[in-house]
Amino acid sequence: MSISQRHVRYGKYHGTGNDFIVVDADEYVPDRGAFAAHHCDRVNGIAGDGERAGADGVLFLALEDKYNPPRVVMTLVQPDGSTAEMCGNGARVAAEWAMARTGASEVMIDTQAGTRHARRIDGPDGGPEVAIEMGEPSFAPEVVPLDRDEPLVEGQLEGYAVTGINTGVPHAVIFVDDVAAVDLAADAPPIRHHDVFPEGANVTFAAPRDTGGYDQRTFERGVEGETLSCGTGAVAIAAVAAHLGRCEDDVVTVSPPGGDLRVEVPDDGPAVLYGPVAHEFDGEVPVTPPTAD
């Protein structure tokens, strides 16, 4: 049987609109980059009944249920074929996937950015949520990373005051009066590719809400476009807001287009990301050969 005739099983999940194709790592996918590029396509990618096509990435998950709590090794392959070190909503999806299979209420997620603890909780409205520790945000130039010796805190780039921070992946955080007024497609790419970010950066815009918290829009590296939600971006907003004295709340509500997330950034210790996870549908798709268009 040829590779192009083989099929793999998958699940489709999202965390506040940040959507992922989930594939058990035991499934044989010889070219994960090509698989992600083909099936994440927003025009011709996978789609359930009435659901939008494609996804923000593919999560290849390896469950190790002999441990207590169970562990899951997470590899996120993005639509451009690259691999991301960390994804907050993706890690919450991975946790939900693993907890559903083991019956556990907490799991450990092994990512390229380190091991993260996740647990199921009751959200503010009583519905189930997944909370995940996100590590300690860093402004250090060698961690973000930056092509400079000093932190980038509200430095002028492309007409915006930009702060560089790593919350598992690099982010360029920008505070504006109204995120809806930003031409993200035009304004984000020059910052995403700016020389000061040698590995590139996600570009996250934030605007304060009258009711507290922040609106969010993120242009995501690897997706190369706007996502409905970005967990590492939400953490970046809360961490930068705290650093700049823009927020005194212990838990900050951050509102990307896909729904509300909550972020806790303690003075000393890992940040925590809270939010819902939804399992949309399951299916089978062909393995995309490396030479496929």
N, C-alpha and C positions, 0 to 999 in steps of 0.2 A: 504493500500500500504506500503510495507517495505521501510526502509530507503535506501537500496541499489538500489531500483527501482526509487527513486526520482532523478530529474535532476535540476540543477541550471544554469542560464544564466551567461555568463561571457564575458568580452572583453579582448583582448590581446594587450598590449601596450609595448613600450620600449622607454627609454631615452638613446641615444647613445649606444644601445646594451644591456643595463641593463633592462631585460625584466620582465614583471609582468602580472599575471592573475588578472583581476579586477572584483570583485564581489560586487554587491550592498549588504550592510549589512542587508537589509530587507530579503534577501534570507536565508532560514533556512539551516544552516550548523552546525549540532550538535557537530562535532569534527573538528574544524578548523585545528588543527595540522595534523591530519590524511589526511584531504583534501589536504593540502599543500604538504605533503610528497608524496602523490600519483600523483597528477597532475603536480607537478613541476619536477618530475623525468626526467632527460635528455635523457633517453632511451625510457621509456614508457609513458611519460607525454603527455599533450595536444600538438597538432601540427596542423597548417594550411597547405595548399598546398605549398610545397616547403620550409616550415619554419622549423627551428630546434625544436626538442621536448622539452617540459618542460619550466621552468621559474626560475628566481632567487627568486621568492616569490609570495605570494598572497596578494593583497591589498583589504581588506574589508572596503568599504567606505560608510559612512552614510551622506547623503546630507541634509543640513538644509537650504533650500532656502528662508526661511522667513526673513532672515537677509540681510542687505545691507552693505558690500558685502556678498554674500552667504558664508556659512561655510560648511566644510566637515570634518568629524571625520575619521581619517585614522588609521587603524590597519594593520601592516605588519606582516604576519606570514611567516616564512622562511622555506626552504625545510626540515630542521631538526625538524620542529614543534615548534621552539622557536619564540618569538615575539621580534622584534627589536624596540628600542625606536624611531629611526629616520632613514630616508633614503632620501638622497637628490634627486636622480632621481625618486624614488618612490613618493615623495611628488610633484614633478613636474608633474608626470603622474596623480596623484590624482587631481591636479589643472586643468589640461587639461580636464579630465573626467568631473569635476564639471562645468567648464566654458562652455563645449559643451552642457550640459544639461540645463543651466540657461541663456545662452547668455551673461553672464557677462564677463568682461575683467580682473577681479581680484577676488580672493577668499581668505578666511582665512582657513588654514589647521590646525586642532587640532591634534597634535601628542603627544606621551608619553614624548617627549623631550620639549614640549611647543607648543604654537600657532605660526604659521608661515604665513606671508603674501606672496601671489604669484600673478603674473600678466603676461599677454601675451604681448610680445614686438616683434619688428622687429629685427631679427638678423643681423649680419654684411653683410650677402649675400642677405638680403631683405626678407628671409623666416621667418615664425613665430617661435618664441621661447617662452619658459616659464622661467621666472626669479623668484627665491624664496629666501626669507631671511632665513638664516640658523642659526641665533643666533650667539653669540660671542664665538669663539674658546677659550678653556681653557687648560692651562698646569698644573693647580692646582692638586696636588696629590689626594685630596678628590673628585675631579670632574671627573678625567680621567676614573676610579679611579686607583690609584697605591698603592701597598703595601710597601710604603715608605713615609717619611716625606718631602722629597724634590722633586721638578720636575725632570723628567727624560729627559735630553736634551743631545742628542748624547752620551748616556751611552752605554757601551759595553754589548751587549746581543748576544749570539750565533755567535760571530764573526762579528757583524755589529754594527755601531753607530746608536742607536735607540733613537727617540724622541717620548715621549708619549703625546698625545693630545686628547681632546674630542671635536668633531664637531657635537654633537648630539648623537654619539656613540664613544667608544674609538678606537683610531688608534695608531699603532706603525709605524712611518714614518721613512724611511731609504733612504738616497740619495746615488746613485751609479752612475758609469760612463755610464752603458748601462743596461736598464731594461731587454732587450731581453736575456742578458747573465745570468740572475738570474734563478736558478733552483727553481722556486716558490713552486712547490709541495713538495720539500725536505726541503727548507730553511725556509718557512713561518710557518708551524705548530708548531715548537718548540718555536717560538716567540709568536704566537697566544695564546699558552697555558702556557706561562712563568709565574712563580709564582709572578712576579712583577705586572702582570695584573690579579687581583683577579676575575674579570668578563670576562676575555679574551679580545682580541683585534683584530680588523681588521689589517692586515699587508699590508702596502702600500709602494711600492718602487717607487722612482722617479729619473729621470735622466734629466739633462738640455739639451735642444735642441739648435742647432746652431742658429736657427732662433728666439730663445726666447721661454720662457715657458718651460714646462716639459712633458716628456713622463711618463706614469703611468701604473703600474700593481698592482692589489689589490687581496689579498687572503682574502675572506670575511667570517667573523664569522657568523655561522648559515647556510651559503651556504656550507661552508667547502671546498672551492675550489676557483679558479680564476673566477672573473666576467669580462665581456667585458667592464664594466664601473662601477664606484663607485663615486657618487656625494659627499658624506661626505669625501671620500678619496681625491678627488680633492681639496676640501676646506682645508683639513688637510695639503696637500702639500703646497698650497699657504700660509697658516698661518705659517707653520714651516719655509718655505723659507724666509718670511718676518722677522720672529723672529731671524733667524740666519744671516740676512743681505745678503741673497743670491738673493734677488729680490727687485727691486725698483719700478716696474711698479704698477700702480693703479689697473689694471685688468690683471690677469695672465691667459694665455691659458694653459690648462692641457689636455693632449692627451692620454686617455686610448685607448685600442685596438678598441673600438666601435665608436670612433669619438671625436671631440673636445668639451670640456667644457670651459667656462670662469668663473673666480672666482674673486670677488672683496673683499678684506679684509681691511676695513678702520682701522685707528689707534684706533678709538673709535666708536663702534657700531657693528651691526650684519654683518656677511659676507653675500654675495649674490652669488648665483649659477645661471649661465645662460646656456641654451642649448636647443636643439630641442626635441620634443616628437613626436612619431609616433604611430598611431592607426593601428595595423596590421590586426586583424580580430575579429569576434565574434563567439560564439558558445554556446552549452549546454553540460554539462558533468554530470555524475552521482555523487551524494554525496557518498563519500567513507565511509563505515562503520568503526568504530574504530577497528574491528577485521580483516579488510581486510589485505591481504599480501602486 
